[in-house]
Amino acid sequence: MDFFAHQEQARKRTSRLVVFYGLAVAGIIAALYFALAIVLMVANDDPEQIVSLWQPEMLGVVCLSVLSVVLVGSWIKTMQLAKGGSVVAESLGGRLLSPATHDADERRLLNVVEEMALAAGIAVPQVYLLDEERGINAFAAGFTPRDAAIGVTRGGLEQLSRDELQGVIAHEFSHIVNGDMRLNIRLMGILFGILLLTVIGRVLLRLAFSGGRRSRSSKRDGIEYLFGAAGLALFIVGYIGVFFANLIKSAISRQREFLSDAAAVQYTRNPSGIHGALMRIGGLSLGARVSNPHADEASHLFFGQVGHVGFMASLFATHPPLKERIQRLDPAFNPDVVRLAGSVPVARAARTAGVSSFAGDHAGGANMGAATQAIGGIPAALLDLAHDAAGARSVIYGLLRSAEAPFQPQQMQAVADGDPESAALLNVWGHRIASLPRALRIPLATLAVPALRTMQPAQYQTFRRLVKALTEADQQIDLFEFAISHMILRHVESAFARIDKAPVRYHRLEDVQG
């Protein structure tokens, strides 16, 4: 199977569906305009005055009004949804996993997420466990990779082998890397804006027909009937728009699921991982079900369909049928096998908490293999240190400490004065950190990010000041120091302060060269 061709096909279909989404808004404008034009024609009681169906001024007003309502509603909803992956995860009942956890299953999950983050070249996201959910499922939430969060159900953690769990996590990382979370939030925002049209229509209907009949003039009656007709048109057209926009949004979500399935195979070079996870969902009585009351509104974020899908509901399903997803991965798939998959015991050997080691034809791709090799090359003691908040700070201090002896006493004194707890750890582990091969230093710093994000705001301000002091101690900033400082600002500071997107300064290569 050509997974790259399937990814390209899913991208093209998504682009086409997004265009349809825009056409749906255009269709609402057209339908509302014609409805109002017909109302004006019918309401005209002057036989000498001919009301034309073509009213450019009214078309402009309708177009501007509809677009304003949709855009304002979209902005309001987008701001509500773009609060970060941790907010969504907690609303779904997720428990944030400590980077320093010693639970074997939790450690296995965190290791898989760390490997995938290094392979994808993004910050390690926060990881949440949905303790009360026994179905097999997972989700990725957040508006950008900086505020992303990964969640896994208890059933997924306990039922899936390591390779299967890795396939599921790779699928979720594809959503992060490909911007699916942002796309979904924007589509939901536009949908909310269209829904606002029906709300305005309902308000107009109430204004038109809620008053009594006392002391009404024929002119006032005409205005109220006009309001009522406009409200009815908005109400009907808006709901039709919501119906079709929902259909398109669901179709887009299904295509992105196909894309992420194919991308998971590309990332891991192990089709049996995600294939096996889908088989287990099909064979488990609970399937991918999530019982949290907020699950339905976040259904598009999950790996599998969170609830039961009937005939009509399948039109609005956010995920393709399980059988179709498996057949995309394995054209020779036998549906009868799915019923047996849930009863197959998970191999304990495949669930070890250590770093993954693929073999034979399932060897990892270049990025995945490099990530696995990097984590395997870092001493276990330093990995444990990077998973603790104070230890993670000492790791960054140690990586930034100058190799030249004259500057080290000044740097160590600065750390001791500002962060005594980390200074004590640096005294113990500083030599081991300094002797780490250069190729493993950025990976170690990346693995420290989740623990660094757990600092208190005051601790972070001290940490940020010390990073700056250590970087500038020798009066020069090398490439490694710049990379560490940039990574801290990009991936850690977002947990403590809003970071505005940097404006585009260069649009052509010649601008940089000149």
N, C-alpha and C positions, 0 to 999 in steps of 0.2 A: 504493500500500500504506500502511495506517495503522500506522506503527511504534509509536505510543503505545499503540494497542490491543493490539498483540502483546506489548509490555512488560507491560501490565497482566495479560494472559492468562498470561504466564509467571510473574508474581508470585503469582497466585492458585493456579496449579498447584503452585508450590513450597510455598506455605502448606499446601495439602492434603496434599502428600507428607510434610511435616514432621510433620503430625498422624498420618499413617500410621506414621511412624517411632516415635512414642510408643505407638501402638496395638500395634506389633510387640513392644515391651517388655512391655506389658500382656498380650499373647498368650502370651509366654514364661512370665510369672508364672502365668497360668491353666493352661497346659499342664503346667507343673511341679507345680502343686498337685494337679491331677487325677491325674497319674501317681503321685505319692506317696500320695494317698488310696487309689487302687486297690491299690497295693502293700501298704498297711496292711490293707486288706480281705482280700486274698488271703492274707497272712501270719497272719491271725487264726485260731488253732486251737482257740479256745474257742467251742463251739457256742452257749453260753448268753449270750455277749457279742456284741452286734450293733454293728458298726463302721459309723457313718454316713458317707456320702460328703461330708456337710457338716461340716467341721471348722474353725470360725472361728479358733480359736487357731493351728492349723497354717497357715491362710491368711495370718494376720498374720505368722507367722515366715517363711514363704516370700516374702511381699511385701517384708518388711524386708530379708531376706537378699539377694534378687535386686537390689533397688534399691541396696543398699549396695555390692555387688560392681560393678554397672554404674557407679555414680557414682564410686567410688574408681578403678576402671580408667579411666574417662573423664578424671578429673582427672590421673592419671599421664600418659596419652597426650597430653592437651592441653598439659601443661607441656613435654613433649618436642618437640611440634610448634610451639609458640609461641615459638621462640627468635629469630624475626626472619627477614625475607626473605633477608638476606645469607647466613645459614647454609644455607638451602635452595639458593640459587643456587650457592654454592661446592660443595655436595655433588653438584650436577649438572654440574660441570666449568666453571662460569662464571668469566670473568675480569672483574673490576671495571674499567669504563672510566673513565679519568681525565677529569674535566670540562675539562681543558686540552688534550685530544688534538687533533692536527692531521691525523689520518687522515680523508680526505674522507667515507668511508662511516660511520665512527664518529661524526664530527661531525654528519652528517645525522641519525643515530639520536638523538643527544643533543638536537639542536634540536627534533625531533618530540616527544620526551618532555617537554622544557621547555614547549613550546607547550601540550601537553595538560594539564600540571600547572597552568599559569596559568589555563587555561580551566575546569578542574575545581575550582579553588580549594583545592588541596592542595599540600603540599610536594613538591618535585621528588624522586622516589625515586632510589635508586642504580640504575645500569644495568649489567647484566652481558652479556657476549658469550660464547656457547657456541661456541668456535672450531672444535671437532672435529665439530660437527653440521652435515651438509650438507642435511638436510631443511628445509622451511620451517615454522618454529614459533616460539612465544614463550610466556612465562608471566609471571604476577604471583604473588608470594609475600609472606608476612608476615601478622601477626595484626591489625595496625592500619595505617592510612595512614602513621603515624609511622615504622614499621619496614618499610615495603613496599620491594620490589625488583622491577624489571622485567628480564627476561632475553629475549634474542633469539638465535636460532641463526645461525651463519655463513651458512647457506643462505638464511634469511629476509632477512638484511642485503644479500646480493649479488643475490638473485633478484627482490626486490620493488621496484617503483617507489616514489617518495616518497608518493604518494597511497595506495598499497596498504599501505605500512608504517604510515602514519598511521591507516588503518582498523584494522589489527591492534593498534596501541598503544592506540587508543581503546577497543577491545574489552577489553583488559587493564585499562585505567583504570576501566572499568565494574565489573569484579570488585572493584577496590579501593574505589570509592565506594559500591557497594551492599552491602559487607560480605560478599561471597561467600567470601573467604579465611577469615574467622572462622567462617562457617557450615560450611564444609567441615571445618575443624579440629575443630569440636564434633561433627559427625556421625561423623568418624573416631574421636573419643574414645569416643563411645557404642558404636560398633561394636567397639572394643577391649574395652570393658567387657563386652559380650555374649560376646565370644570368651573372656574370662576364665572364664565359666561352664563352658565346655567343658574348660578346663584344670583347674578344680576337680573336674569330673566324672571326668576321667582320673586325678587323684590319688586320689579315693575308690575307683575301681575297682582301682587298684594296692594300696591298703590292704586292700581286702576279699579279694583273691584272690592276693596275693603270698606269704602265709605258708604253712607246711606244714600237715599234718593232725594233727600230734602233739598229744596232750593237749588236745583241743578238747572243750568242753562243748557241749551242745545250745543252751544260752543264748548262748554266744559265737558259735556258728554262726549263730544267728538274727540277732544284731547285725551280723555281717559280711555276711550276705546282705542285710540292710536297707541297710547302707552301699553294697553293690554295686548294689542296685536304685536307690538314690538317685543314685549316681554315673552309672549308665547313663542314667537319666532326664535328669540335667544335661547329660551328653555329647550325647545325641541332640537334646534340646530346644534346647540352646545352638547346635549346628551348624545346625539348622533356622532358628533366630533369626538367625544370622550370614548365612545364605543370603538370607533375605528382607530383612534390613537392608541388605545389599549391593545388592540389587535396587533398593530404595527410594533409597539414597544415589546410585546411578548415575542413576536417573530424575531426582532433584533436580538433579544436575550437568548433565544434558542440558537441563533447563528453564532453568537459569542461563546456559547457552551461548546459547540462543535470546534470552534477555533481553539479554545483552551484545552480540550481533550487532545487535539493534535499537537498543540504546543507542549503539553506535558510529556508526550512521547519524545518530542524533539529535545527537551531539556534533559530528560533522564536516560534517553536511549534504551528504555526498558518498557516496551508496550505492555508486558504482563502486569506491571504495577497498577496502572489505572484501570486496565481491563479486569484484573482481579478484584479491585475495589467495587467496580460497577456490578460484577457478578455477585459479590457478597451482599450488596444492597438488594439485588433482586431475590436473593435466597433468604433474606431475613424477614421475619413477619412484620417488623416495624419499618422495614425499608429505610428510607432517608427521612422519616417523619420527625418533625420538631414540634413539640407541644406548647412552647412559649407563645403567649397571646400576640406578641409582636412579630412572630415568625412570618405571617402572611405578607405583611407590608415590606418585609426584607427578603422575600422569597427569591428575588432575582440575584441576591448576593451568594446564595448557597451552591454547594456542589451538586446536590440532588434536589428533586421536587419535595418540598417540605410537607405537603399534605396530599390527600387523595384527589385524583383528577378524574372526574366523570366525563361524559361525552361532550357536553356543552363547555365545561370548564377547560377541556383540552385546547379549545381555541385560544384561551388566555394563559395557557401553561407557560411558565418561564423557562422550562427545560424540555428538551426533546424526549420522546419515549426512551426508556432504558434500553429496550431491545435495539432501537435504531442507533443509539450511541455505541453500544457494544459492537454492532455489525460494521460501523464505520472503522472501528479499530481492528476487527477480525471478521472479514467477509465470510469465513467458513463457520461462523458461530452457530451453535445449535441451541435454540431457546430453551429446550428441555433441561439443559445443564444449569441454567440459572437457579432453578428450584432446589438444586442440590448444593449450590455454593455456600449458602448460609450455614449449613450444617458441617462444613469442613473445618476442623479445628485449626486455629492459628498456630503455625510452627513457632515454638518458643525460641528456636535458634535464630529465626528471622526477626525476632522482636528485641534483640539485645539493645542496650542503651548506647552502645559504642558507635563509632563512625561507620558509615556504610562501606561495604567492600563488594563491588560488583565483580562478576567473573564471566569468562567465556564470551558468548555472543551478546551478553547484556552489559558489556562494559560501558561505563559512563561516557558521555560526549566530552569534548575538550574542556568546556567550562566546568561541567559537573565533576569531571575527573580532577581538574586542577583544584577545585574547592575541597573535594574530599582529601586530596593529597596535602593541601595546606593545613587543614584542621588536624590531620593525622601527624603532621610534622611539628605542631606546637606542643610542648610538654604539657602533660595533664595538669600539673600544678599551676601553670600559667593560665590554662583554660579556666580552672576553678577560680583563680584570682580575678579574671575578667568578668566572671558571673556575679561577683559581689560588688556592691556600690562603692565602698571604700577601696576595694581591690582594683576595680576598674579605673578609678581615678589614679591610683598608684601606677597602673600599667601605662596610662597616657603620660604621666609625669616621667616615667622611666624611658619611654620611647622618645620623649622630647629632650631628655637630659643630654647635654653636650658631650661628645666623645673627647673633647679637649679638657685636660685636668684643670687648667686655671679657672675655668668658668663653673666647674661643678660645685665647689663650696658655696658660692653665691646662690646657685640654683637650689641646692639642698636646704639652705637656710630659709629661702623664700617659701619652700614647701612646708618646712617645719613650723614656720610662724603662722602660715595661713591654714594648713590642713594637717595637724599633728597625727591624726589617725592614719591617713594615707602615707605620711612621711615614715611612720614606723614600719609599714609594710614595704615601702620602697627601700628602706635600709636592709630588709631581709632578702627581697627578691630583685633588687636593682641590678645585680650582676647577671642574673639569669636573663632578665629582660634585655640588657645591653648586648649579651652574647647571642641573641636570637638572630638568625639569618635575615638579611634585609627583605627577602622575598616573603617572609612570614610576618613582617611587622604591620603592614596595612591590614591583612586579615585579622590579626590579633586585636588591633584597634577597632575594627568593624564589629567583632564579636563582643566588644566591651560596651557598645552603644546601648543595648537594652538596659543594662545595669546603670549606666550613666543617666538614663532618662528617669530613674527612680529617685534621684536626688531631690532634696528640698530646695525651693527657690533660692534661699540664702546660700546653701551649699553650692548651687550652680554658679552664682555670681562670683563666689570665691574661686571656684574651679576655673571659670572663664578667665578671671584675672591672672591666675597662676599659669594657665596655658600661654597667655600673651607674654608674661614675664619670662617664662622658660624659652619661648621661641625667640625673643629679642635679646636674650642674655649675651650672645656672642656678636651682636650688632650685624648679623646677617641671617637671612632666611633661605634655607635650601628647599629643594623641591619636596622632600619628605615632610619637613615642618609645615610647608604651605598646604600639603595634602591633608595632614592631620587637622590643622586649624580649620580648613574649609569643611572637612567632614563633620567636625564638632558643631560648627555654625549651622550647617545644613540639616544634620540629622538629630542633634541633641537639643539645640536651642528651640526648635519648633515645639518641644514639650513644655517650654517655659514662657515663650513669647511668640507673637505672630510675626512671621517672616514674609514680607512683601516680595512678590516676584520681581526679580531684577529686570529693568528695562533693556530692550534689545539695543545694543550700541553699534553693532556691525551687521550689515545686511549682505555684504559681498566680501569675498576673500581678499580682494585688492585693498579694501579699507584696512584690514589687519596688517597686510604686508607693507602698505605705504606708511 
